Amino acid sequence: MPDQPARVLVVDDHPINRQLLQAYLGNVDCSVLTAASGRDALDICAEQRPDLVLLDVDMPGMDGFEVCRRLKSTAAGRLVPVVMITALSQVEDRVTALEAGADDFMTKPVERSELVARTRSALRLKATYDSLESAERVIYALAAAVEAKDSYTEAHTQRVGLSSRRLGQRIGLGEAELDALLRGGMIHDIGKIGIPDAILQKPGLLTAEEQREIQRHPELGERIARPLGSAGDLLPIIRHHHEAYDGSGYPDRLRGQEIPLAARIVAVCDSFDALTSTRPYRRGRPPREAVDILLDGRGKQWDADLVDVFVDSLQTAGSGVA
């Protein structure tokens, strides 16, 4: 039996917009499903398991942010790429889309060539998810278990993986490197499975001993992932995502270009997501404040060039190719 074409769900409350996007996808090897509301979209996702969702933001009743949030909270929908399509262009709006779990976003009016390119890229992303070997699925399940231990970090690693892939694409990395960024970003904190909950969820500042304990997680994570046959390109990300550009990080105090590029990319994306997320010991910072912190740490905590590209991606409408 031949492979079935990928299924793309187009969600928009305006029929003309649905028809337009469907026409744009005519040359893409996919079948197109449509939904006129957020509720219909969730029902279709549950019943027909699309491989990609093109989701309008501004809809009555349930907006696209909420649809994305609900879809990504389900086991079946967690790994379905979602491209948000919106007329909104503020940094906060794009951050809201990413926090809701969106894999990419496009601004209206949508151009055919851009939509086709984004759709093909997102479908390749879904194919990567679907082709994970069984051992790797276990590793990802462990990574999800780390997040499940702490509701404050729910979906953090998925956002970091997707954000890292976008940043890697903006600096011109190839598909294999982008896949490694996605996968490594998603399991970069897997070593926290070996850190006591009392430390991970502590509402106050950590003691020096507790700080040393939590700083073990990159090395623990590397040991957990090392037996995985396909993890060779992920191990540097797992071990070195807490190294600092000035050499003050851990576990190996690497500095500058000694730190693997993929780990430097994940470090920027991980830090921004951590800064804007609420944790047991503090509330999340506004995106603009987090950007200021990244800029202040250029060349000290983080690679200056990568910080500049990342910040530009937040400030440029339509950025974030998945």
Beta strands, then each sheet from edge to edge (+ up, - down):
strand 1: 6-11
strand 2: 30-35
strand 3: 52-56
strand 4: 82-86
strand 5: 104-107
sheet 1: 2+ 1+ 3+ 4+ 5+
end
